Amino acid sequence: MGLKQRAFDWLDLRLGVRDILQQNLTHYLLPRNINVWYTLGATLLVLFSLQFITGIFLLVYYIPNTEQAFASVQRIMNDIPYGWLVRFLHATGSNVVILVLFLHMLSTLYMAAYKRPREITWIFGFLIFLVSLAMSLTGYLLPWSQLSYWATTVATESAGATPVIGEAMIHFLRGGPAVGEFTLGRFFALHVMGLPLIFALLAGGHLFCVRRIGVSRPPFGPDYLPEAPGTSFHHTDHSGGIPFFPNYVVKDLMVIAFFLTLLAAGAFFAPQLSLPPEAFEPADPFRTPPGIKPEWYFLAAYQLLRILPNEFLGLVVQGGAVAFLLFLPFIDRGPERRPGRRPLFLGLFIVGLAGFLILTVWGYLS
């Protein structure tokens, strides 16, 4: 008996490793009609892990103050071996993460996987989405470039549209009347400590709910029937389904490989999509560059604020949309999940998605 086998047997005797592996891999069954959209959760785990690793490497050399932040980033890019690669992977990775989060949420909405008994799973997932956007926003300022400085200035100014407390909110976000040293310190603390901690707690809760309740069956096929609401907890098992390992792991790995390839292609061949020329100029509070806009995932919100009569109305509309999505499982309470049999929801889904895309393109072109 080899050393590895003896070590594994030693752990198995004390922790039941074989039983854990069986319950979560070979004996963990999934619906036979499960589709590729279910792989996006595993893809996000890999992408978030890569963001964490590259972020740690950047943190080793980054200096969080306004006098040295930009120079420290330039040193990472020019003097640290493969520092440019780590930064490009981190910057491009944030965009790919948001893209996959969007796709994951859209698929969940379309298949109504948020419905009973998965309301808590949805709430955890939607809060992860909001925290991820906040991490992207706070990380944007850290290089202290022209792009990051003025994009943060524009983003924080929108809080001033709130009646009565608008100025106080701007002061709270910035740590002062203008974006400066205190703003950088606050955003740095949130980006590297506060938000990742909240994210870890939410991700743990989300994964616990997914595993505890069980994977929902895709609402497609002639033999699909809506689940009858139960009066007690039960784990959704799928007798006669396919094993998670190795059957579905292959699909997971294929989709993960696709998005890692997309990430690598963006980092190597098109880093300018994540880091335009203004990202390589030091921040200058006395020179406003033309055409500063937020990242693509904030463009729809940015354009909505521009086209409505006043910014406060725009904030109300956006806040209402966020609240609607967060509490959607308690609004859309019927057991039916098939999109074709939910015409009202399907119409709202199409209109909402089309509106988001139109505002995003409009904001980019304007």
Number of C-alpha atoms within 10 A of each C-alpha: 5 6 8 9 10 11 10 12 15 13 13 14 10 8 11 12 15 13 12 12 13 12 13 14 17 14 15 19 22 23 18 15 13 18 12 12 16 18 20 20 16 15 24 19 14 16 22 17 12 17 19 15 14 20 20 14 15 18 12 9 15 21 17 20 19 20 11 14 22 24 17 19 24 18 15 22 17 12 12 13 10 12 20 18 17 22 21 24 23 24 24 25 25 22 19 20 24 18 14 17 21 14 14 20 18 15 15 17 20 17 19 23 22 25 24 19 21 18 19 17 22 25 20 20 22 20 17 20 19 13 17 20 17 16 21 19 20 22 20 23 25 24 28 28 24 24 28 25 24 24 19 21 18 14 15 18 18 18 20 17 18 17 9 9 12 16 16 16 18 23 19 14 19 23 19 14 13 16 20 17 15 16 24 24 17 16 25 20 14 18 22 17 11 14 18 16 13 15 19 12 13 20 18 13 16 21 15 13 19 17 13 12 17 19 20 22 22 20 20 15 9 6 6 12 14 12 13 9 10 9 6 5 8 11 12 15 16 17 11 10 14 19 19 20 17 11 14 20 15 13 17 20 13 14 18 21 13 13 21 18 12 14 24 18 14 21 24 13 9 14 19 14 14 20 16 11 12 15 19 17 15 19 22 14 13 6 9 13 11 6 9 15 20 22 17 17 16 16 20 22 19 23 20 22 19 13 11 13 10 12 19 18 15 21 19 12 16 15 11 12 12 14 11 13 15 18 15 18 21 14 11 14 12 13 14 18 23 19 18 11 10 12 11 10 16 16 12 11 16 12 12 13 12 12 12 17 14 14 19 20 14 14 20 17 7 8
